[in-house]
Amino acid sequence: MNKPPILGVIFDLDGVIISTDECHYLAWNRMAGEEGIPFTRADNERLRGVSRMDSLAIVLERASRAYTTAEKDAMASRKNAYYVELINRLTKEDLLPGALQALHLLKEMGIKFAIGSSSKNTPLLLKRIELSHAFDAVADGNHITHSKPNPEVFLLAAKKMGLSPENCLVVEDADAGIEAAAAGGMMSMGVGYASAHPSADFRAKSLADANFKAILWRDAS
């Protein structure tokens, strides 16, 4: 049975194009510390690809008391303020290895590419790394109701590129993103942490190791 051709690639932003793991960790750790809530780097790993409020719910699993909705909203806003303070220090020098090369290659091959990120800070991040106008489409946390593993953000990115989900490849570093790609009927490439996910169709340590030519010109058998 022939496999559908890949006509578009949807990249997650955090952990694929640029790493903001340390910024997220420091921001969550600062907020949690102010509340007396234990928060470790292992806890931070659980927040990969998860929306801000869902991440807060995970952080609060170790809280000693219950919080009201208003308190939760204030905590999420405080964490985001700390995070924005940190990402405002990022530059194009913080792009992950292979990111620019991958985008240039896809452009040369005539393949569309988009961002599919649950982060509401996507516009700021793209501005900081000077890639605001590099993508054919951007779908992010400002445009969706459900975060990954719901496929909404990827389906929106595909729609904005004018492509069917089956013609899209998602590049993700989070398990939730790989699961979202599968739920949306898309192929996926797991990079970094997500390269071990059993549902990933392709795997690479990073974009620097991703062989897009081999994937895009793969056998249709």
DOMAR-649183 format. One line per field, with one value per residue: residue in one letter; x, y, z of N, C-alpha, C in turn. Coordinates in nm, 2 decimals, always signed. Layout:
BEGIN
residu	A/...
npx	X/...
npy	Y/...
npz	Z/...
capx	X/...
capy	Y/...
capz	Z/...
cpx	X/...
cpy	Y/...
cpz	Z/...
//
This chain:
BEGIN
residu	M/N/K/P/P/I/L/G/V/I/F/D/L/D/G/V/I/I/S/T/D/E/C/H/Y/L/A/W/N/R/M/A/G/E/E/G/I/P/F/T/R/A/D/N/E/R/L/R/G/V/S/R/M/D/S/L/A/I/V/L/E/R/A/S/R/A/Y/T/T/A/E/K/D/A/M/A/S/R/K/N/A/Y/Y/V/E/L/I/N/R/L/T/K/E/D/L/L/P/G/A/L/Q/A/L/H/L/L/K/E/M/G/I/K/F/A/I/G/S/S/S/K/N/T/P/L/L/L/K/R/I/E/L/S/H/A/F/D/A/V/A/D/G/N/H/I/T/H/S/K/P/N/P/E/V/F/L/L/A/A/K/K/M/G/L/S/P/E/N/C/L/V/V/E/D/A/D/A/G/I/E/A/A/A/A/G/G/M/M/S/M/G/V/G/Y/A/S/A/H/P/S/A/D/F/R/A/K/S/L/A/D/A/N/F/K/A/I/L/W/R/D/A/S
npx	+0.08/+0.06/+0.23/+0.11/+0.24/+0.47/+0.41/+0.42/+0.58/+0.55/+0.67/+0.73/+0.80/+0.95/+1.22/+1.27/+1.31/+1.42/+1.56/+1.39/+1.38/+1.54/+1.46/+1.19/+1.21/+1.34/+1.16/+0.92/+1.03/+1.10/+0.84/+0.71/+0.87/+0.82/+0.57/+0.62/+0.62/+0.76/+0.98/+1.13/+1.39/+1.32/+1.05/+1.00/+1.04/+0.81/+0.64/+0.67/+0.56/+0.31/+0.02/+0.01/-0.18/-0.24/+0.02/+0.05/-0.13/+0.00/+0.22/+0.10/+0.03/+0.19/+0.15/+0.07/-0.18/-0.51/-0.59/-0.76/-0.95/-0.90/-0.66/-0.50/-0.50/-0.36/-0.11/-0.02/+0.00/+0.20/+0.42/+0.44/+0.52/+0.78/+0.90/+0.88/+1.05/+1.29/+1.30/+1.32/+1.58/+1.69/+1.84/+1.90/+2.12/+2.07/+1.94/+1.87/+2.10/+2.11/+1.86/+1.82/+1.94/+1.77/+1.53/+1.61/+1.67/+1.42/+1.28/+1.43/+1.35/+1.09/+0.90/+0.64/+0.65/+0.57/+0.49/+0.38/+0.27/+0.20/+0.24/+0.17/+0.34/+0.47/+0.48/+0.65/+0.88/+0.96/+1.01/+1.23/+1.43/+1.45/+1.28/+1.03/+0.89/+0.95/+0.82/+0.56/+0.32/+0.18/+0.07/-0.05/-0.06/-0.23/-0.43/-0.58/-0.80/-0.76/-0.48/-0.19/-0.20/-0.41/-0.49/-0.54/-0.38/-0.19/-0.36/-0.47/-0.24/-0.19/-0.42/-0.38/-0.17/-0.29/-0.30/-0.37/-0.40/-0.28/-0.08/+0.12/+0.41/+0.50/+0.73/+0.86/+0.95/+0.84/+0.64/+0.37/+0.33/+0.39/+0.19/-0.03/+0.02/-0.03/-0.30/-0.41/-0.38/-0.14/+0.20/+0.50/+0.81/+1.02/+1.23/+1.52/+1.41/+1.16/+1.23/+1.23/+0.98/+0.73/+0.54/+0.64/+0.72/+0.96/+1.30/+1.53/+1.83/+1.85/+1.76/+1.98/+2.06/+1.86/+1.74/+1.60/+1.58/+1.60/+1.37/+1.16/+1.19/+1.14/+1.07/+0.77/+0.65
npy	-0.12/+0.22/+0.49/+0.81/+1.10/+1.33/+1.65/+1.87/+1.99/+2.00/+2.17/+2.14/+2.40/+2.46/+2.29/+2.17/+2.36/+2.56/+2.55/+2.59/+2.48/+2.52/+2.77/+2.74/+2.56/+2.72/+2.92/+2.79/+2.67/+2.89/+3.01/+2.79/+2.76/+2.99/+2.93/+2.72/+2.47/+2.16/+2.12/+1.97/+1.90/+1.66/+1.67/+1.88/+1.76/+1.63/+1.82/+1.87/+1.97/+2.03/+2.23/+2.56/+2.58/+2.31/+2.22/+2.36/+2.22/+1.98/+2.06/+2.14/+1.90/+1.83/+2.01/+2.14/+2.22/+2.30/+2.50/+2.80/+2.88/+3.14/+3.18/+2.99/+3.09/+3.33/+3.23/+3.10/+3.31/+3.45/+3.27/+3.27/+3.54/+3.53/+3.35/+3.48/+3.70/+3.56/+3.44/+3.67/+3.72/+3.55/+3.48/+3.46/+3.31/+3.11/+2.91/+2.57/+2.31/+2.24/+2.34/+2.58/+2.48/+2.27/+2.40/+2.55/+2.35/+2.22/+2.43/+2.45/+2.21/+2.25/+2.20/+2.27/+2.44/+2.46/+2.60/+2.43/+2.47/+2.45/+2.67/+2.99/+3.19/+3.18/+3.37/+3.57/+3.42/+3.35/+3.59/+3.67/+3.49/+3.56/+3.46/+3.51/+3.55/+3.33/+3.09/+2.90/+2.88/+2.94/+2.80/+2.82/+2.83/+3.05/+3.02/+2.79/+2.56/+2.32/+2.15/+1.96/+1.61/+1.64/+1.68/+1.93/+2.17/+2.09/+2.00/+2.25/+2.38/+2.23/+2.29/+2.57/+2.56/+2.46/+2.19/+1.83/+1.64/+1.38/+1.43/+1.55/+1.58/+1.56/+1.71/+1.65/+1.68/+1.59/+1.34/+1.38/+1.53/+1.35/+1.17/+1.33/+1.39/+1.13/+1.10/+1.29/+1.18/+1.20/+1.16/+1.12/+1.25/+1.17/+1.36/+1.39/+1.36/+1.24/+1.06/+0.80/+0.72/+0.48/+0.52/+0.69/+0.76/+0.81/+0.88/+1.08/+1.22/+1.50/+1.79/+1.82/+1.57/+1.47/+1.32/+1.45/+1.43/+1.16/+1.08/+1.22/+1.13/+0.87/+0.52/+0.43/+0.20
npz	+0.00/-0.09/+0.06/+0.18/+0.02/+0.17/+0.21/+0.37/+0.67/+1.01/+1.28/+1.62/+1.86/+2.11/+2.22/+1.98/+1.76/+1.91/+2.24/+2.53/+2.77/+3.01/+3.07/+3.13/+3.34/+3.54/+3.58/+3.66/+3.89/+4.05/+4.09/+4.22/+4.44/+4.58/+4.67/+4.84/+4.73/+4.64/+4.36/+4.09/+3.85/+3.73/+3.77/+3.59/+3.35/+3.30/+3.21/+2.94/+2.63/+2.73/+2.81/+2.97/+3.19/+3.24/+3.30/+3.54/+3.69/+3.72/+3.87/+4.10/+4.21/+4.41/+4.61/+4.94/+5.00/+4.88/+4.59/+4.49/+4.19/+4.11/+4.24/+4.11/+3.85/+3.89/+3.98/+3.75/+3.57/+3.71/+3.69/+3.41/+3.37/+3.48/+3.31/+3.06/+3.11/+3.11/+2.85/+2.70/+2.68/+2.50/+2.18/+1.82/+1.82/+2.00/+1.87/+1.81/+1.71/+1.37/+1.30/+1.14/+0.90/+0.84/+0.78/+0.56/+0.38/+0.34/+0.22/-0.02/-0.13/-0.19/+0.00/+0.22/+0.55/+0.89/+1.22/+1.51/+1.80/+2.15/+2.31/+2.42/+2.40/+2.16/+1.94/+2.05/+2.10/+1.84/+1.73/+1.89/+1.80/+1.55/+1.34/+1.27/+1.03/+0.88/+0.85/+0.67/+0.79/+1.12/+1.41/+1.73/+2.09/+2.12/+1.95/+1.99/+2.16/+2.29/+2.43/+2.34/+2.43/+2.24/+1.90/+1.79/+1.75/+1.55/+1.35/+1.28/+1.19/+0.96/+0.81/+0.78/+0.61/+0.39/+0.35/+0.37/+0.66/+0.64/+0.47/+0.61/+0.82/+1.15/+1.37/+1.67/+2.02/+2.24/+2.42/+2.43/+2.20/+1.99/+2.03/+1.98/+1.70/+1.60/+1.67/+1.51/+1.26/+1.13/+1.02/+1.22/+1.35/+1.61/+1.81/+2.02/+2.34/+2.27/+2.08/+2.16/+2.17/+2.10/+1.90/+1.71/+1.38/+1.26/+1.37/+1.55/+1.69/+1.70/+1.51/+1.36/+1.31/+1.16/+0.87/+0.63/+0.35/+0.29/+0.42/+0.29/+0.03/+0.05/-0.01/-0.16/-0.10
capx	+0.00/+0.14/+0.22/+0.09/+0.36/+0.49/+0.41/+0.44/+0.64/+0.50/+0.77/+0.71/+0.90/+1.03/+1.29/+1.30/+1.38/+1.50/+1.54/+1.35/+1.37/+1.59/+1.38/+1.07/+1.24/+1.37/+1.04/+0.84/+1.10/+1.08/+0.70/+0.68/+0.95/+0.75/+0.45/+0.66/+0.59/+0.88/+0.98/+1.27/+1.41/+1.24/+0.91/+0.99/+1.03/+0.66/+0.57/+0.71/+0.45/+0.18/-0.02/+0.04/-0.26/-0.22/+0.14/+0.03/-0.20/+0.10/+0.30/+0.02/+0.01/+0.28/+0.12/+0.02/-0.32/-0.58/-0.59/-0.88/-0.93/-0.83/-0.52/-0.43/-0.48/-0.25/+0.02/+0.01/+0.04/+0.33/+0.52/+0.47/+0.60/+0.92/+0.94/+0.90/+1.17/+1.40/+1.31/+1.36/+1.73/+1.73/+1.87/+1.91/+2.24/+2.02/+1.87/+1.92/+2.18/+2.04/+1.73/+1.82/+1.97/+1.65/+1.44/+1.66/+1.66/+1.28/+1.25/+1.49/+1.28/+0.96/+0.81/+0.59/+0.67/+0.49/+0.51/+0.26/+0.32/+0.09/+0.29/+0.11/+0.46/+0.53/+0.52/+0.77/+1.00/+1.00/+1.07/+1.36/+1.52/+1.44/+1.22/+0.88/+0.83/+1.02/+0.73/+0.44/+0.20/+0.21/-0.05/+0.01/-0.16/-0.33/-0.53/-0.65/-0.87/-0.71/-0.34/-0.14/-0.20/-0.51/-0.42/-0.59/-0.28/-0.14/-0.46/-0.48/-0.12/-0.20/-0.52/-0.32/-0.08/-0.37/-0.27/-0.44/-0.32/-0.20/+0.04/+0.21/+0.50/+0.52/+0.86/+0.83/+1.05/+0.76/+0.55/+0.23/+0.33/+0.39/+0.05/-0.11/+0.03/-0.10/-0.44/-0.45/-0.36/-0.01/+0.33/+0.58/+0.95/+1.06/+1.37/+1.55/+1.33/+1.05/+1.28/+1.21/+0.83/+0.71/+0.45/+0.71/+0.75/+1.10/+1.36/+1.66/+1.87/+1.81/+1.74/+2.11/+2.07/+1.74/+1.77/+1.48/+1.58/+1.57/+1.23/+1.07/+1.21/+1.13/+1.00/+0.62/+0.60
capy	+0.00/+0.34/+0.59/+0.94/+1.19/+1.43/+1.78/+1.97/+1.95/+2.09/+2.17/+2.20/+2.50/+2.44/+2.16/+2.13/+2.47/+2.63/+2.49/+2.68/+2.39/+2.58/+2.89/+2.69/+2.51/+2.83/+3.00/+2.71/+2.65/+3.01/+3.02/+2.68/+2.79/+3.10/+2.87/+2.61/+2.34/+2.10/+2.11/+1.93/+1.89/+1.55/+1.72/+1.97/+1.67/+1.59/+1.93/+1.88/+1.97/+2.05/+2.37/+2.62/+2.54/+2.17/+2.21/+2.40/+2.11/+1.88/+2.12/+2.14/+1.77/+1.82/+2.12/+2.09/+2.27/+2.32/+2.64/+2.84/+2.91/+3.27/+3.17/+2.92/+3.19/+3.42/+3.16/+3.07/+3.44/+3.48/+3.19/+3.32/+3.66/+3.49/+3.29/+3.59/+3.77/+3.48/+3.42/+3.79/+3.72/+3.46/+3.54/+3.36/+3.22/+3.00/+2.81/+2.43/+2.26/+2.18/+2.40/+2.66/+2.40/+2.19/+2.49/+2.59/+2.23/+2.20/+2.54/+2.42/+2.10/+2.29/+2.15/+2.37/+2.41/+2.54/+2.58/+2.38/+2.48/+2.48/+2.79/+3.12/+3.28/+3.15/+3.49/+3.64/+3.34/+3.36/+3.73/+3.67/+3.41/+3.62/+3.36/+3.55/+3.54/+3.22/+2.97/+2.92/+2.90/+2.93/+2.76/+2.81/+2.83/+3.16/+2.98/+2.66/+2.54/+2.20/+2.13/+1.82/+1.53/+1.67/+1.71/+2.05/+2.26/+2.03/+2.01/+2.39/+2.42/+2.17/+2.37/+2.69/+2.54/+2.41/+2.05/+1.73/+1.58/+1.26/+1.47/+1.62/+1.52/+1.64/+1.69/+1.67/+1.63/+1.55/+1.23/+1.43/+1.58/+1.23/+1.12/+1.43/+1.36/+1.01/+1.12/+1.37/+1.11/+1.25/+1.09/+1.19/+1.23/+1.20/+1.40/+1.41/+1.28/+1.17/+0.97/+0.67/+0.69/+0.37/+0.56/+0.78/+0.69/+0.84/+0.92/+1.15/+1.29/+1.64/+1.83/+1.81/+1.43/+1.43/+1.30/+1.48/+1.39/+1.02/+1.06/+1.28/+1.06/+0.73/+0.42/+0.44/+0.07
capz	+0.00/-0.10/+0.17/+0.12/+0.01/+0.27/+0.14/+0.47/+0.79/+1.12/+1.38/+1.75/+1.87/+2.22/+2.22/+1.84/+1.69/+2.02/+2.37/+2.64/+2.89/+3.13/+3.11/+3.19/+3.47/+3.63/+3.60/+3.75/+4.02/+4.12/+4.14/+4.31/+4.56/+4.65/+4.73/+4.92/+4.66/+4.58/+4.21/+4.05/+3.70/+3.69/+3.75/+3.47/+3.23/+3.28/+3.15/+2.80/+2.54/+2.80/+2.82/+3.10/+3.30/+3.26/+3.37/+3.67/+3.76/+3.76/+3.97/+4.22/+4.27/+4.53/+4.70/+5.07/+5.02/+4.75/+4.55/+4.42/+4.05/+4.10/+4.28/+4.00/+3.74/+3.94/+3.98/+3.61/+3.52/+3.77/+3.62/+3.27/+3.37/+3.51/+3.19/+2.95/+3.15/+3.07/+2.70/+2.63/+2.67/+2.39/+2.05/+1.71/+1.86/+2.08/+1.79/+1.83/+1.60/+1.25/+1.28/+1.02/+0.79/+0.81/+0.71/+0.42/+0.29/+0.30/+0.12/-0.15/-0.18/-0.22/+0.11/+0.32/+0.69/+0.99/+1.36/+1.58/+1.94/+2.25/+2.38/+2.38/+2.38/+2.03/+1.86/+2.11/+2.08/+1.70/+1.72/+1.96/+1.72/+1.41/+1.25/+1.27/+0.89/+0.81/+0.83/+0.59/+0.88/+1.26/+1.49/+1.87/+2.21/+2.11/+1.84/+2.01/+2.29/+2.35/+2.41/+2.31/+2.31/+2.14/+1.77/+1.74/+1.70/+1.43/+1.24/+1.24/+1.11/+0.83/+0.75/+0.74/+0.49/+0.28/+0.33/+0.44/+0.77/+0.60/+0.39/+0.70/+0.91/+1.27/+1.44/+1.81/+2.13/+2.36/+2.40/+2.40/+2.06/+1.91/+2.04/+1.91/+1.56/+1.56/+1.68/+1.39/+1.13/+1.07/+1.05/+1.31/+1.38/+1.74/+1.83/+2.16/+2.44/+2.20/+1.98/+2.21/+2.17/+2.00/+1.79/+1.62/+1.25/+1.23/+1.50/+1.53/+1.82/+1.69/+1.37/+1.30/+1.27/+1.08/+0.72/+0.56/+0.21/+0.29/+0.46/+0.19/-0.09/+0.09/-0.09/-0.14/-0.08
cpx	+0.09/+0.12/+0.20/+0.22/+0.36/+0.50/+0.43/+0.50/+0.60/+0.60/+0.71/+0.82/+1.00/+1.09/+1.32/+1.37/+1.47/+1.47/+1.51/+1.33/+1.42/+1.51/+1.25/+1.10/+1.27/+1.25/+0.94/+0.90/+1.08/+0.94/+0.67/+0.75/+0.88/+0.62/+0.49/+0.63/+0.72/+0.87/+1.12/+1.27/+1.33/+1.10/+0.90/+0.98/+0.89/+0.58/+0.59/+0.58/+0.31/+0.15/+0.02/-0.04/-0.26/-0.09/+0.13/-0.04/-0.10/+0.19/+0.23/-0.01/+0.09/+0.26/+0.06/-0.12/-0.38/-0.58/-0.72/-0.85/-0.86/-0.69/-0.44/-0.40/-0.36/-0.11/+0.07/+0.07/+0.18/+0.44/+0.55/+0.55/+0.75/+0.98/+0.97/+1.02/+1.29/+1.42/+1.34/+1.51/+1.78/+1.75/+1.88/+2.03/+2.19/+1.94/+1.94/+2.00/+2.09/+1.91/+1.73/+1.85/+1.85/+1.55/+1.48/+1.65/+1.52/+1.24/+1.30/+1.41/+1.14/+0.85/+0.77/+0.63/+0.61/+0.53/+0.37/+0.30/+0.20/+0.12/+0.22/+0.22/+0.53/+0.57/+0.64/+0.89/+1.05/+1.06/+1.21/+1.47/+1.52/+1.39/+1.07/+0.82/+0.89/+0.93/+0.61/+0.32/+0.25/+0.07/+0.01/-0.10/-0.26/-0.44/-0.61/-0.72/-0.81/-0.56/-0.31/-0.16/-0.32/-0.45/-0.46/-0.49/-0.21/-0.24/-0.48/-0.36/-0.14/-0.31/-0.46/-0.23/-0.15/-0.34/-0.36/-0.35/-0.23/-0.08/+0.14/+0.29/+0.52/+0.65/+0.84/+0.94/+0.97/+0.66/+0.41/+0.22/+0.32/+0.25/-0.05/-0.11/-0.04/-0.25/-0.49/-0.43/-0.24/+0.10/+0.41/+0.73/+0.98/+1.20/+1.39/+1.47/+1.23/+1.10/+1.26/+1.06/+0.80/+0.62/+0.52/+0.75/+0.90/+1.16/+1.50/+1.70/+1.83/+1.79/+1.87/+2.13/+1.96/+1.77/+1.64/+1.47/+1.54/+1.42/+1.13/+1.08/+1.20/+1.05/+0.85/+0.56/+0.56
cpy	+0.12/+0.43/+0.72/+1.02/+1.29/+1.56/+1.90/+1.92/+2.05/+2.07/+2.22/+2.30/+2.47/+2.30/+2.11/+2.24/+2.54/+2.56/+2.60/+2.60/+2.46/+2.70/+2.85/+2.64/+2.62/+2.90/+2.92/+2.69/+2.77/+3.03/+2.91/+2.71/+2.89/+3.04/+2.75/+2.48/+2.29/+2.09/+2.08/+1.93/+1.77/+1.59/+1.80/+1.88/+1.64/+1.70/+1.95/+1.87/+2.00/+2.20/+2.43/+2.58/+2.39/+2.14/+2.25/+2.29/+2.01/+1.93/+2.11/+2.01/+1.75/+1.93/+2.06/+2.14/+2.29/+2.47/+2.67/+2.87/+3.04/+3.26/+3.09/+3.01/+3.28/+3.36/+3.13/+3.20/+3.48/+3.40/+3.24/+3.45/+3.63/+3.43/+3.39/+3.67/+3.69/+3.47/+3.55/+3.81/+3.63/+3.54/+3.43/+3.26/+3.10/+2.90/+2.67/+2.39/+2.20/+2.25/+2.48/+2.58/+2.32/+2.28/+2.53/+2.47/+2.21/+2.31/+2.50/+2.30/+2.13/+2.23/+2.26/+2.34/+2.51/+2.51/+2.53/+2.37/+2.51/+2.61/+2.91/+3.23/+3.26/+3.27/+3.56/+3.56/+3.35/+3.49/+3.73/+3.60/+3.45/+3.53/+3.39/+3.52/+3.42/+3.10/+3.00/+2.93/+2.88/+2.91/+2.75/+2.82/+2.94/+3.13/+2.86/+2.66/+2.42/+2.18/+1.99/+1.74/+1.54/+1.72/+1.85/+2.15/+2.22/+2.03/+2.15/+2.43/+2.36/+2.25/+2.50/+2.68/+2.49/+2.26/+1.95/+1.67/+1.47/+1.30/+1.55/+1.53/+1.61/+1.61/+1.74/+1.61/+1.58/+1.43/+1.28/+1.48/+1.46/+1.17/+1.20/+1.41/+1.24/+1.02/+1.21/+1.31/+1.16/+1.16/+1.18/+1.15/+1.27/+1.24/+1.41/+1.31/+1.19/+1.07/+0.82/+0.63/+0.59/+0.41/+0.65/+0.70/+0.70/+0.89/+0.99/+1.21/+1.43/+1.67/+1.81/+1.67/+1.38/+1.43/+1.32/+1.43/+1.24/+1.00/+1.11/+1.20/+0.91/+0.65/+0.44/+0.30/+0.04
cpz	+0.00/+0.02/+0.11/+0.12/+0.12/+0.20/+0.24/+0.60/+0.90/+1.24/+1.52/+1.77/+1.99/+2.22/+2.08/+1.77/+1.79/+2.15/+2.48/+2.77/+3.02/+3.17/+3.18/+3.33/+3.58/+3.67/+3.69/+3.88/+4.11/+4.18/+4.24/+4.45/+4.65/+4.72/+4.83/+4.86/+4.60/+4.43/+4.17/+3.90/+3.65/+3.67/+3.63/+3.35/+3.20/+3.21/+3.00/+2.71/+2.60/+2.82/+2.96/+3.21/+3.34/+3.33/+3.51/+3.76/+3.81/+3.87/+4.11/+4.28/+4.40/+4.63/+4.83/+5.09/+4.88/+4.72/+4.47/+4.27/+4.03/+4.14/+4.17/+3.88/+3.77/+3.93/+3.84/+3.54/+3.58/+3.71/+3.48/+3.27/+3.39/+3.38/+3.08/+2.98/+3.10/+2.92/+2.63/+2.62/+2.56/+2.26/+1.94/+1.74/+1.94/+2.00/+1.81/+1.70/+1.49/+1.22/+1.15/+0.89/+0.74/+0.73/+0.57/+0.33/+0.25/+0.20/-0.01/-0.21/-0.22/-0.12/+0.20/+0.46/+0.78/+1.13/+1.42/+1.73/+2.04/+2.33/+2.33/+2.36/+2.25/+1.95/+1.92/+2.09/+1.93/+1.67/+1.77/+1.87/+1.58/+1.31/+1.24/+1.13/+0.81/+0.77/+0.74/+0.67/+1.03/+1.33/+1.63/+1.97/+2.20/+2.02/+1.88/+2.15/+2.37/+2.32/+2.38/+2.44/+2.22/+2.02/+1.72/+1.68/+1.57/+1.32/+1.19/+1.16/+0.97/+0.75/+0.69/+0.62/+0.37/+0.25/+0.41/+0.55/+0.73/+0.52/+0.48/+0.79/+1.03/+1.33/+1.58/+1.91/+2.25/+2.32/+2.36/+2.26/+1.96/+1.91/+1.97/+1.76/+1.52/+1.57/+1.56/+1.26/+1.06/+1.10/+1.15/+1.32/+1.53/+1.75/+1.98/+2.24/+2.37/+2.10/+2.03/+2.21/+2.06/+1.89/+1.69/+1.49/+1.21/+1.36/+1.46/+1.67/+1.82/+1.54/+1.29/+1.25/+1.18/+0.93/+0.65/+0.42/+0.20/+0.32/+0.35/+0.06/-0.06/-0.01/-0.06/-0.11/+0.06
//
